[in-house]
């Protein structure tokens, strides 16, 4: 059961933010492969992306289950991404 929260609304999320589902086209980032999309807390995709950075999805033989701690985001990268995410959240949802 997903807890409801006034702080982070329930939104339609992608829920599979791994590297092979991002496409750069005309300087825009596109997401593909929506088979796992569902209603989830707004920050769920961000948390999923943090985890997916450690999985090796680029090698067919690994089947996405090989964990690469050397590919994990640094604390600085995690903080920067989370800070930007929260800034956008507060700009969009808290100023209404």
Residue pairs with C-beta under 8 A, 6 or more apart in sequence:
2 10
2 39
2 40
2 41
3 41
4 10
5 41
8 41
8 42
8 43
8 89
9 41
9 42
9 93
10 39
10 40
10 41
10 42
11 39
11 40
11 41
11 42
12 37
12 38
12 39
13 37
13 38
13 39
13 40
13 42
13 44
13 45
14 21
14 31
14 34
14 36
14 37
14 45
14 48
15 36
15 37
15 38
15 40
15 44
15 45
15 48
16 33
16 34
16 35
16 36
16 37
16 48
17 31
17 45
17 48
17 49
17 52
18 52
18 55
18 57
18 64
19 52
19 53
19 57
19 58
20 33
20 57
20 58
21 31
21 32
21 33
22 29
22 30
22 31
22 32
23 29
23 30
23 31
23 32
24 30
42 89
43 85
46 81
46 82
46 85
49 81
50 73
50 78
50 81
53 71
53 72
53 73
54 67
54 68
54 69
54 71
54 72
55 64
55 65
55 66
55 67
55 68
56 62
56 64
56 66
56 67
56 68
56 71
57 64
59 66
73 81
